Amino acid sequence: MIMKERKHVVINFLIITQGYMRLLYFCEEFNPFSTKKSGIEKKVYSQIMSLREEMDVKVEYSVVPKNTLDRICFILPFIWSKRESNWKAKLMDSSINYRDFEYMYIRKPSLSLKFYSILHYIKKQNPSIKIMMEIPTYPNTNEYHGIKKIMVLKSVNCERKLRKVVDYILTYSRDKTIWGISCLNIANCVDYSSIAPREHYCPIKNTLRMTFVADFMYWHGADRLIQGIAQYKGNYDVILNIVGNGAEIENLKRLANNDSRIIFHGFKTSEEMNEIFNNTDIAIDSLGRHRSGITYNSTLKGKEYSARGIPVVSAVQTEFDYMPGYKYYLKVPADESVIVVDDIVKFFEKVLLDNNYETITTEIRSITENIFDFSKGFKKPIMETIIRGDK
Protein backbone atom coordinates (compact mmCIF):
# COMPACT_ATOMS: atom_id res chain seq x y z
CA MET A 1 0.00 0.00 0.00
CA ILE A 2 1.34 3.43 -0.96
CA MET A 3 0.97 5.76 1.98
CA LYS A 4 0.05 9.34 1.24
CA GLU A 5 1.78 12.19 2.93
CA ARG A 6 -0.26 13.30 5.92
CA LYS A 7 -0.81 16.75 7.39
CA HIS A 8 -2.07 17.48 10.88
CA VAL A 9 -4.25 20.31 12.10
CA VAL A 10 -4.40 20.50 15.91
CA ILE A 11 -7.59 21.85 17.45
CA ASN A 12 -7.32 21.43 21.24
CA PHE A 13 -7.67 17.65 21.72
CA LEU A 14 -9.00 16.76 18.26
CA ILE A 15 -6.58 16.19 15.42
CA ILE A 16 -7.92 16.14 11.88
CA THR A 17 -5.53 14.22 9.66
CA GLN A 18 -5.58 14.29 5.88
CA GLY A 19 -4.50 10.81 4.81
CA TYR A 20 -5.40 7.48 3.26
CA MET A 21 -7.80 5.53 5.55
CA ARG A 22 -10.57 7.09 7.60
CA LEU A 23 -12.15 5.85 10.83
CA LEU A 24 -14.95 7.30 12.93
CA TYR A 25 -14.41 6.70 16.66
CA PHE A 26 -17.47 6.93 18.90
CA CYS A 27 -17.68 6.49 22.66
CA GLU A 28 -19.74 7.46 25.68
CA GLU A 29 -18.53 8.87 28.99
CA PHE A 30 -15.75 10.87 27.36
CA ASN A 31 -15.15 14.58 27.07
CA PRO A 32 -11.89 15.48 25.30
CA PHE A 33 -12.05 19.03 26.64
CA SER A 34 -12.27 18.13 30.34
CA THR A 35 -9.36 19.50 32.34
CA LYS A 36 -9.17 16.47 34.64
CA LYS A 37 -9.48 13.19 32.75
CA SER A 38 -10.69 10.00 34.41
CA GLY A 39 -8.90 6.70 33.95
CA ILE A 40 -11.39 5.74 31.22
CA GLU A 41 -10.90 9.05 29.41
CA LYS A 42 -7.13 8.57 29.49
CA LYS A 43 -7.59 5.11 28.01
CA VAL A 44 -9.88 6.41 25.25
CA TYR A 45 -7.36 9.14 24.48
CA SER A 46 -4.58 6.53 24.19
CA GLN A 47 -6.70 4.35 21.89
CA ILE A 48 -7.42 7.29 19.60
CA MET A 49 -3.82 8.47 19.45
CA SER A 50 -2.63 4.92 18.81
CA LEU A 51 -5.02 4.51 15.87
CA ARG A 52 -4.04 7.92 14.52
CA GLU A 53 -0.55 6.63 13.94
CA GLU A 54 -1.99 4.51 11.12
CA MET A 55 -5.10 6.28 9.79
CA ASP A 56 -7.25 9.39 9.85
CA VAL A 57 -9.56 9.41 12.89
CA LYS A 58 -12.59 11.58 13.53
CA VAL A 59 -13.93 11.52 17.09
CA GLU A 60 -17.56 11.76 18.14
CA TYR A 61 -18.47 11.41 21.81
CA SER A 62 -21.59 11.44 23.93
CA VAL A 63 -21.54 12.36 27.60
CA VAL A 64 -23.90 10.16 29.63
CA PRO A 65 -26.24 12.21 31.87
CA LYS A 66 -25.75 11.40 35.55
CA ASN A 67 -29.19 12.39 36.86
CA THR A 68 -31.58 9.78 38.22
CA LEU A 69 -34.47 10.82 35.97
CA ASP A 70 -32.53 10.08 32.80
CA ARG A 71 -31.36 6.73 34.18
CA ILE A 72 -35.02 5.82 34.69
CA CYS A 73 -35.92 7.07 31.20
CA PHE A 74 -33.15 4.96 29.70
CA ILE A 75 -34.51 1.84 31.39
CA LEU A 76 -38.00 2.46 29.98
CA PRO A 77 -38.43 0.98 26.48
CA PHE A 78 -40.82 3.38 24.73
CA ILE A 79 -39.28 6.84 25.20
CA TRP A 80 -36.03 8.43 24.11
CA SER A 81 -33.85 9.20 27.12
CA LYS A 82 -31.39 12.09 27.05
CA ARG A 83 -28.61 9.53 26.59
CA GLU A 84 -30.29 8.07 23.51
CA SER A 85 -31.15 11.51 22.16
CA ASN A 86 -27.47 12.39 22.46
CA TRP A 87 -26.59 9.35 20.33
CA LYS A 88 -29.10 10.43 17.69
CA ALA A 89 -27.83 14.01 17.68
CA LYS A 90 -24.22 12.90 17.33
CA LEU A 91 -24.65 10.08 14.82
CA MET A 92 -27.86 10.73 12.85
CA ASP A 93 -28.72 14.42 13.02
CA SER A 94 -25.15 15.64 12.55
CA SER A 95 -23.36 16.49 9.32
CA ILE A 96 -21.35 13.24 9.23
CA ASN A 97 -21.02 11.80 5.75
CA TYR A 98 -20.55 8.09 6.40
CA ARG A 99 -19.45 7.49 2.82
CA ASP A 100 -16.23 9.28 3.78
CA PHE A 101 -15.30 6.50 6.25
CA GLU A 102 -14.08 2.97 5.70
CA TYR A 103 -14.27 2.04 9.39
CA MET A 104 -16.15 2.87 12.57
CA TYR A 105 -14.97 2.04 16.09
CA ILE A 106 -17.55 2.03 18.90
CA ARG A 107 -16.30 1.67 22.45
CA LYS A 108 -18.53 0.05 25.10
CA PRO A 109 -21.94 1.34 24.02
CA SER A 110 -25.11 1.14 26.09
CA LEU A 111 -26.99 -1.40 24.00
CA SER A 112 -30.65 -0.90 23.15
CA LEU A 113 -32.89 -1.21 20.10
CA LYS A 114 -32.55 2.54 19.61
CA PHE A 115 -28.79 2.16 19.35
CA TYR A 116 -29.28 -0.67 16.87
CA SER A 117 -31.51 1.60 14.76
CA ILE A 118 -28.69 4.15 14.63
CA LEU A 119 -26.20 1.52 13.44
CA HIS A 120 -28.74 0.34 10.86
CA TYR A 121 -28.97 3.93 9.63
CA ILE A 122 -25.17 4.14 9.33
CA LYS A 123 -24.98 0.90 7.35
CA LYS A 124 -27.73 2.15 5.06
CA GLN A 125 -25.74 5.32 4.41
CA ASN A 126 -22.59 3.30 3.65
CA PRO A 127 -23.11 -0.47 3.27
CA SER A 128 -19.36 -1.07 2.92
CA ILE A 129 -18.32 0.61 6.18
CA LYS A 130 -16.78 -1.87 8.64
CA ILE A 131 -18.17 -1.40 12.14
CA MET A 132 -16.04 -2.56 15.07
CA MET A 133 -17.58 -2.67 18.54
CA GLU A 134 -15.51 -3.00 21.71
CA ILE A 135 -17.13 -5.06 24.48
CA PRO A 136 -14.63 -4.95 27.38
CA THR A 137 -16.47 -7.38 29.69
CA TYR A 138 -18.34 -10.45 28.47
CA PRO A 139 -20.63 -11.71 29.80
CA ASN A 140 -21.60 -8.81 32.06
CA THR A 141 -25.25 -9.57 32.87
CA ASN A 142 -24.42 -10.48 36.48
CA GLU A 143 -23.11 -6.96 37.11
CA TYR A 144 -26.65 -5.53 37.10
CA HIS A 145 -28.85 -5.64 40.19
CA GLY A 146 -32.32 -4.47 41.17
CA ILE A 147 -34.14 -2.31 38.66
CA LYS A 148 -30.99 -2.19 36.51
CA LYS A 149 -31.75 -5.80 35.55
CA ILE A 150 -34.20 -4.30 33.05
CA MET A 151 -31.16 -2.97 31.18
CA VAL A 152 -30.16 -6.59 30.56
CA LEU A 153 -33.43 -7.16 28.69
CA LYS A 154 -32.84 -4.02 26.60
CA SER A 155 -29.34 -5.19 25.83
CA VAL A 156 -30.41 -8.73 24.89
CA ASN A 157 -33.01 -7.44 22.42
CA CYS A 158 -30.29 -5.40 20.75
CA GLU A 159 -27.70 -8.20 20.83
CA ARG A 160 -29.97 -10.48 18.78
CA LYS A 161 -29.84 -8.02 15.88
CA LEU A 162 -26.26 -6.75 16.04
CA ARG A 163 -24.81 -9.31 13.63
CA LYS A 164 -26.77 -7.53 10.87
CA VAL A 165 -24.80 -4.31 11.35
CA VAL A 166 -21.58 -5.07 13.28
CA ASP A 167 -18.62 -6.67 11.49
CA TYR A 168 -16.29 -7.34 14.42
CA ILE A 169 -16.55 -7.53 18.20
CA LEU A 170 -13.35 -6.44 19.93
CA THR A 171 -13.10 -8.22 23.25
CA TYR A 172 -10.63 -8.80 26.07
CA SER A 173 -12.03 -12.30 26.50
CA ARG A 174 -10.85 -15.36 24.57
CA ASP A 175 -14.20 -15.83 22.79
CA LYS A 176 -14.07 -16.41 19.05
CA THR A 177 -17.65 -15.28 18.45
CA ILE A 178 -20.06 -13.16 20.49
CA TRP A 179 -23.72 -12.81 19.46
CA GLY A 180 -22.84 -14.57 16.20
CA ILE A 181 -20.22 -11.94 15.32
CA SER A 182 -16.53 -12.74 14.74
CA CYS A 183 -14.28 -11.59 17.58
CA LEU A 184 -10.95 -9.87 17.50
CA ASN A 185 -9.17 -10.62 20.78
CA ILE A 186 -7.28 -7.58 22.02
CA ALA A 187 -5.58 -6.81 25.33
CA ASN A 188 -6.68 -4.21 27.84
CA CYS A 189 -3.66 -2.04 27.18
CA VAL A 190 -1.97 0.91 28.85
CA ASP A 191 0.38 3.60 27.61
CA TYR A 192 3.68 2.54 29.16
CA SER A 193 5.28 5.89 28.37
CA SER A 194 2.81 7.61 30.71
CA ILE A 195 3.28 5.26 33.70
CA ALA A 196 6.29 5.66 35.96
CA PRO A 197 8.05 2.46 37.06
CA ARG A 198 8.92 1.86 40.70
CA GLU A 199 11.95 3.85 41.80
CA HIS A 200 14.50 2.99 44.47
CA TYR A 201 12.61 -0.20 45.29
CA CYS A 202 14.08 -2.04 48.26
CA PRO A 203 12.34 -4.90 50.11
CA ILE A 204 12.29 -4.91 53.90
CA LYS A 205 13.27 -8.09 55.71
CA ASN A 206 10.27 -10.15 56.90
CA THR A 207 7.83 -7.54 55.59
CA LEU A 208 5.23 -7.88 52.83
CA ARG A 209 3.73 -4.65 51.51
CA MET A 210 0.70 -5.19 49.25
CA THR A 211 -1.28 -2.57 47.34
CA PHE A 212 -4.82 -2.94 45.97
CA VAL A 213 -6.11 -0.08 43.78
CA ALA A 214 -9.72 0.06 42.57
CA ASP A 215 -13.04 1.83 42.59
CA PHE A 216 -14.12 -0.93 44.92
CA MET A 217 -17.16 -3.05 44.05
CA TYR A 218 -18.17 -6.45 45.39
CA TRP A 219 -16.56 -8.21 42.43
CA HIS A 220 -13.10 -6.89 43.35
CA GLY A 221 -13.15 -9.35 46.27
CA ALA A 222 -10.99 -7.26 48.62
CA ASP A 223 -12.93 -8.77 51.53
CA ARG A 224 -11.25 -12.14 50.83
CA LEU A 225 -7.80 -10.65 51.40
CA ILE A 226 -8.86 -8.64 54.45
CA GLN A 227 -10.13 -11.87 56.02
CA GLY A 228 -6.91 -13.59 55.03
CA ILE A 229 -4.83 -10.97 56.81
CA ALA A 230 -6.98 -11.34 59.92
CA GLN A 231 -6.24 -15.10 59.92
CA TYR A 232 -2.52 -14.82 59.09
CA LYS A 233 -0.27 -15.95 61.97
CA GLY A 234 3.07 -16.07 60.16
CA ASN A 235 6.35 -14.31 60.81
CA TYR A 236 5.97 -11.54 58.25
CA ASP A 237 4.74 -8.05 59.00
CA VAL A 238 1.93 -7.75 56.46
CA ILE A 239 0.62 -4.42 55.17
CA LEU A 240 -2.26 -3.90 52.75
CA ASN A 241 -2.71 -0.49 51.12
CA ILE A 242 -6.27 -0.06 49.87
CA VAL A 243 -6.32 2.87 47.45
CA GLY A 244 -9.55 4.25 46.03
CA ASN A 245 -13.19 4.58 47.01
CA GLY A 246 -16.28 2.90 45.55
CA ALA A 247 -19.60 1.41 46.65
CA GLU A 248 -17.95 -1.34 48.69
CA ILE A 249 -15.43 0.72 50.64
CA GLU A 250 -17.51 1.21 53.81
CA ASN A 251 -18.20 -2.53 54.01
CA LEU A 252 -14.47 -3.18 53.70
CA LYS A 253 -13.70 -0.72 56.50
CA ARG A 254 -16.18 -2.45 58.78
CA LEU A 255 -14.68 -5.82 57.91
CA ALA A 256 -11.14 -4.56 58.60
CA ASN A 257 -12.30 -3.46 62.06
CA ASN A 258 -9.47 -0.93 62.52
CA ASP A 259 -6.75 -3.51 61.85
CA SER A 260 -3.56 -1.42 61.72
CA ARG A 261 -2.18 -3.65 58.97
CA ILE A 262 -4.89 -2.49 56.57
CA ILE A 263 -4.56 1.13 55.46
CA PHE A 264 -7.41 2.87 53.65
CA HIS A 265 -5.92 5.72 51.62
CA GLY A 266 -8.95 6.87 49.67
CA PHE A 267 -8.26 8.78 46.46
CA LYS A 268 -4.63 9.60 45.74
CA THR A 269 -3.01 11.87 43.16
CA SER A 270 -0.52 10.52 40.62
CA GLU A 271 2.40 11.77 42.69
CA GLU A 272 1.02 10.16 45.84
CA MET A 273 0.42 6.92 43.95
CA ASN A 274 4.05 6.91 42.79
CA GLU A 275 5.20 7.03 46.41
CA ILE A 276 2.91 4.15 47.42
CA PHE A 277 4.03 1.99 44.51
CA ASN A 278 7.71 2.73 45.17
CA ASN A 279 7.16 0.96 48.49
CA THR A 280 5.00 -1.91 47.23
CA ASP A 281 6.22 -5.52 47.00
CA ILE A 282 3.09 -7.15 45.54
CA ALA A 283 0.10 -5.62 43.73
CA ILE A 284 -3.37 -7.15 44.04
CA ASP A 285 -5.68 -7.52 41.06
CA SER A 286 -9.33 -8.60 41.15
CA LEU A 287 -10.15 -11.37 43.64
CA GLY A 288 -13.91 -11.69 43.09
CA ARG A 289 -14.72 -11.65 39.39
CA HIS A 290 -16.36 -15.07 39.76
CA ARG A 291 -19.13 -13.25 41.64
CA SER A 292 -20.22 -11.60 38.40
CA GLY A 293 -19.79 -14.75 36.31
CA ILE A 294 -16.45 -13.72 34.77
CA THR A 295 -13.84 -16.48 34.37
CA TYR A 296 -11.41 -14.58 32.13
CA ASN A 297 -10.68 -10.86 32.30
CA SER A 298 -7.99 -8.73 30.70
CA THR A 299 -7.79 -6.38 33.65
CA LEU A 300 -6.49 -2.85 33.24
CA LYS A 301 -5.08 -2.72 36.76
CA GLY A 302 -2.94 -5.79 36.12
CA LYS A 303 -1.32 -3.98 33.18
CA GLU A 304 -0.80 -0.79 35.18
CA TYR A 305 0.86 -2.77 37.97
CA SER A 306 3.10 -4.50 35.43
CA ALA A 307 4.03 -1.19 33.79
CA ARG A 308 5.26 -0.10 37.21
CA GLY A 309 7.29 -3.29 37.45
CA ILE A 310 5.40 -4.96 40.31
CA PRO A 311 4.48 -8.68 40.64
CA VAL A 312 0.73 -9.34 40.51
CA VAL A 313 -1.72 -11.58 42.39
CA SER A 314 -5.09 -12.31 40.76
CA ALA A 315 -8.03 -14.67 41.22
CA VAL A 316 -9.37 -14.27 37.68
CA GLN A 317 -7.70 -15.82 34.68
CA THR A 318 -5.82 -13.23 32.62
CA GLU A 319 -3.23 -13.10 29.84
CA PHE A 320 -0.58 -13.92 32.44
CA ASP A 321 -1.98 -17.45 32.61
CA TYR A 322 -1.01 -17.87 28.95
CA MET A 323 2.56 -16.56 29.30
CA PRO A 324 4.70 -19.70 29.89
CA GLY A 325 7.64 -19.06 32.17
CA TYR A 326 6.39 -15.71 33.43
CA LYS A 327 7.29 -15.83 37.13
CA TYR A 328 5.89 -12.53 38.39
CA TYR A 329 2.27 -13.65 38.64
CA LEU A 330 0.38 -15.67 41.25
CA LYS A 331 -3.07 -17.09 40.53
CA VAL A 332 -5.21 -17.70 43.62
CA PRO A 333 -8.55 -19.60 43.71
CA ALA A 334 -11.56 -17.96 42.07
CA ASP A 335 -14.06 -18.83 44.79
CA GLU A 336 -15.28 -17.62 48.17
CA SER A 337 -12.40 -19.07 50.16
CA VAL A 338 -10.30 -16.75 52.30
CA ILE A 339 -7.05 -15.73 50.60
CA VAL A 340 -4.14 -17.60 52.18
CA VAL A 341 -1.63 -14.85 52.88
CA ASP A 342 1.13 -17.39 53.46
CA ASP A 343 0.83 -18.37 49.77
CA ILE A 344 1.51 -14.75 48.80
CA VAL A 345 4.46 -14.63 51.20
CA LYS A 346 5.96 -17.75 49.59
CA PHE A 347 5.41 -16.26 46.12
CA PHE A 348 7.16 -13.07 47.20
CA GLU A 349 10.07 -15.01 48.68
CA LYS A 350 10.46 -16.98 45.44
CA VAL A 351 10.49 -13.79 43.37
CA LEU A 352 13.26 -12.40 45.58
CA LEU A 353 15.17 -15.70 45.64
CA ASP A 354 15.21 -16.00 41.85
CA ASN A 355 16.18 -12.40 41.14
CA ASN A 356 18.30 -9.46 42.12
CA TYR A 357 15.64 -7.19 43.60
CA GLU A 358 17.21 -4.21 41.86
CA THR A 359 16.39 -5.72 38.44
CA ILE A 360 12.87 -7.04 39.16
CA THR A 361 11.15 -3.79 38.23
CA THR A 362 13.03 -3.43 34.95
CA GLU A 363 12.45 -7.04 33.92
CA ILE A 364 8.70 -7.02 34.60
CA ARG A 365 8.23 -3.77 32.71
CA SER A 366 10.37 -4.90 29.78
CA ILE A 367 8.56 -8.23 29.32
CA THR A 368 5.05 -6.86 29.61
CA GLU A 369 5.57 -3.71 27.54
CA ASN A 370 6.06 -5.88 24.46
CA ILE A 371 2.59 -7.36 25.01
CA PHE A 372 0.40 -4.79 26.76
CA ASP A 373 1.49 -1.42 25.42
CA PHE A 374 -1.14 0.11 23.09
CA SER A 375 1.13 -0.28 20.08
CA LYS A 376 1.36 -4.06 20.64
CA GLY A 377 -1.86 -5.30 22.22
CA PHE A 378 -4.36 -2.87 20.71
CA LYS A 379 -3.21 -1.21 17.49
CA LYS A 380 -1.28 -4.12 16.02
CA PRO A 381 -4.10 -6.73 16.02
CA ILE A 382 -6.58 -4.19 14.67
CA MET A 383 -4.33 -3.15 11.80
CA GLU A 384 -3.25 -6.68 10.92
CA THR A 385 -6.52 -8.54 11.33
CA ILE A 386 -9.14 -6.04 10.21
CA ILE A 387 -7.58 -3.39 8.04
CA ARG A 388 -4.80 -5.24 6.30
CA GLY A 389 -6.67 -8.54 6.31
CA ASP A 390 -3.70 -10.54 7.64
CA LYS A 391 -5.34 -13.60 9.21
N, C-alpha and C positions, 0 to 999 in steps of 0.2 A: 504494500500500500504506500502510495506517495503521500507524504504528509505536507500539508500546506503550511506556509508560514503563518504564525498566529500573532495577533495583536491583543493587548489587554487594556481595557478601560476600567479603572478602579472607581467604584462609587460606594463609599463607606465599606460595608461588608461585601456587597454583591460585586462580582467580577463578570463582565460580559466579554466573552472571548470569541473572536472571529476565527473559525477554524473548519475542520473537516467533518466531525461527527457531533450531533447535537442531542442532549439529554435534558429532559425536564425532571427536576427533583422536587418532590412534594412531601411535606411532613407536617405533623401537628406538634403542638407544644414546643414551638421554636420561634424565637424572635431575634433575627440577626442584629437588630439595633439595640438590644438590651445591654446595659453597661456591665451587669454582673451575670455571667452565663452560668447556668446550672450544668451538672455533669452531663446530662443528656444533650444540652445545647452544644457543649464542647465536642461531644462525640459526633453530632450532626455536622458541625463545622468541619471536623477532620475528614468525615466521609466526603463532603462536598469538595474540599480542597484536594483530596486524594484523586477523585474522579476528574477534576479539572486538569490534572497533569496529563490526561490522555484525550480529553474531548471538551467540547463546549458545553457548559452547564448553566441552565437557567433555573433559579430557585423560586418556588412558590411555597408559602407557609400559611398555616392557619392556627391561630392561638385559640386553645380550648377555653371557653368561659369557665370560671371556677365557682359561679354561684349555684346554689342548691336548686333554684327554679329551673335553670337550664339543664341540670343533670336529670331532673324529673322529666322534662320535656324530651330529652334524648331517649329515655327509656320507653316513652309512649310511642306506639307504632304509627299513628295516623297524622302527626303534626311535624312540621319542620322545626327542630330546635335551632338555637343560635349556632351551635356547632355545625350542624348540617347546612344551615344557610351560609355559613362561612365557606364551607367546601364549594357550594354552588357558585358563590360570588367569585371565588378564586379560580375555579376550574371550568365553569360553564358560562358565566356572565362576563368574563374578562375578555381581553383582546388577544388571547393566546391563539395562535394558528398552529394547530397540532400537525399539520402537514410539514411544518418546518423541523419536526423532531423525529429522529429514528428510534429513540428510546425514552422511556419514562420510568423513574425510580420512585416508589412510594414506600415511605418508612412507617411501619407500625400504625396503620390506620385503624380508626374505630369502625368496625365492619357493621354495615346495615344495608338494607335493600336500597336506601337512598344513595349510599356510596356506590353500590353496584350500578345504579342508573347513571351515575356520573361517568364511571369507567366505560359503560356501554356507549355513552355519548362520545367519549374520546375515540373509541375504536371506530365508531361510525364516521367521525371526522377524518380519521387516518387509519384504515384497516391494517396497514403494514407496520404501524408503530409497535414496538416490543415493550410490553409492560412488565416490569419487575416489582414484586412486592416483598418487602422485608417483614418477616414474622419472627421476632426475636425469641419468643417463648412458645413452644408447642408440645403438648396441648396446654392451654391455660385456663380451661373452664373451671378448675377447682380453686382459682384465685378469687372468684366472685362469691359473695355471700349476701344473704338477705335479699332486699329488693333488687340488688345489682344482678341477681341470677337471671332477671328478665333480659339483661344485655346478652347473655349467652344465647337465648332464643333468637334475638335479633341477628347475632353474629352467625348462627347456624344457617338461618334462612339465606343469608348473603353467601356463605361459604359454598352452598350447593350450586350456585350459579357462577362462581368466580372463574372456573375453568373456561368459560366462554369468552372471557376478556383478559385474563392474566396469563402471561406466557411463562413466567418463572416465579417460583417462590424462593426467596433467599432466607435461609434458616441457619441457626446456630446448632440445630439438632443434627442427627445423622440420618434423618429420613430421606428417602429417595423421591417420594411423592407425598404431597399434602393436598387434600381435597381434589385429587385427580390431576394435580398440576406438577410438572417436573420441578425438582428442587435443585438449587445450587447451594451446596454446603459451604458457608463462610465461617470465619472465626469472629468472635466478639473482640474487636481489635482496639488498641490504644495507640496514641501517638507517642512513641518512645522519646522523641526529641523534646517533648514538653513535660516529661516526668523525671524528676531528679532521683538518681540512685542513692542508696544509703551512703553516708559519708562517715568516716572514722569509726566504722563499726568495730566493736570489741565486746565479745561475750564476757559475762561475769561468772566466775566459778560457782557451781551449784545454784544457778539462777536461770529461770526460764521466763522470758518476757514475751508475751503474746499480744497481738493487736487484732481487733475485729472491727472493721469499718463498714457501716451500712446505714440505710434509712430503715431501721429495724421493724420487720414484720414477723409474723409467726413462722413463716417458712424459712427464715434465716436460722432458726434453731439455736440461738445463743443460749437459751435456757438449758440445753443439754450440756454445754460446756461449764456454765455456772454451777450446775449440780455436780459435775465432775470435779471441779475445784473444791467444792465443799466436802467431797468424799476422799480427796487425795491426802494420803498420809506419808508420802515419800520424803526424801531428804532435800529436795529442791525447794527453793523459794520461788513460788509461782506467782506471776503477775499477769492479769488480763486487762488490757486497755480496751474499753468499749467506746468507740468514737462515732458520734452521730446521734440522731434522735429517731423519730418514727413512732408509729402507733403502738408498738410493743414495749417501748422503753420503760414505762412506769411498771409494767409487770415484771420486767427484768430487774429493776431496782428492788422491788419487793422480794423477789426470789433471792437476790444477793444478800439481803438482810444486813447491810452495812459491813459486809466482809471487806476488810482492808486490802485484800489481794485483788479485788475487782474495782477498777477505777472507771467511773462514768465521766467522760470528758465533754459530752455534748458536741455541738458543732465546733470545728476548728478550721482556721484559715490554712492556706497552703503552707505558709512558713511554719505554723505550729505543727502541721502534719509532718513536715520534713523532720522536725525535732523528734517527734514520737517514733517515726520509722527508723531514724538513725539509731535508736535504742530498742529496736524490736528484733527478737531472735526468730520468731515464727509468726506468720500471718494466717488468720483464720478466714476461710471462705464459707460459703453456705453450708449449714449443718442440718437443714430441715426441708429441703426441696421435695422430699418424698411426701410431705404433708399436702402439697398442691399437685401431686401426681406426676412430678417431673423426675425422670430417671437419668436424663442427660442434659447438661446445661453448660453452654460456653459462657461462663461468668465473666463479667467485666472486671470485678474486683480481683479475681485471680490473676488477670493480665496486669493490672495496675501493681499488684504486689510483686509480680515477677519483674516488671520494668524497674522496680526499686531494688531488685536483687535479693528478695527475701523468700525463703522456703515457705510452701503453702500446705495447709491442711484443709481437706474438703470431704464432705459426706456425699456429694453428688458427683456422678461420673462426668469428667470433663475431657478436654483434649489431652491433658497430662496422662490420662490412663492409656493413651494410644501413642505414647512417646517412649519406646523401649530404651531402658538404660538411664532414663531421667531420674535422678536420685534426690531431687529437691521437692518432692511431693509425697504426702501421706494421705491415703484414702482411708477414712473411718466409716463404720457402718451407717447405712442410710435407713435408720429405723429410730424407734423411740428410746433406745438404750441410752444410759448416761455415758458421756464421752469419758474414756479411760485416760486420764491425764498422764499416767505413767507411760502409755504408748507414745504420746507426743514427746515426753522426756527422752525416751529411747531413740526416737527418730532424730531428735535434736542432737543427741550424743553421737549418733552415727554420722550425721552431716559434718560435725566438727572433727570426728575421728578420721574421716576420709579426705578431709580438705584442710588446707591452710585457711584459717578464717578470714585472712586478709584478701583472699581471692574469691571467696564464695559469692560475694555481691556481683563482681565482674562476670563470673562464669554464668550465673543464672541469667543475668541481663543479656549477655551475648547469645546464649542458646535460644532464649525465648524471643528475642527481637527478630530473629530470622523467620519466625512463625507467626507472631502476633502483632507485629507492627502493621499499620494500615496498608503500607505498600505491598506486604506479603500476604496477609490473611484476608484482606478485603478487596483491594483493587486488582490484584493479580488474577484471582479466580473469575472475577467479573469480566475482565478484558479477554482472558483466554477462552473461557467457556461460552460466554454469551456473544460478545462483540466480534471476536476473531474466529469463533466457531471451532476452537481447538478442543476436541473431546477425545 
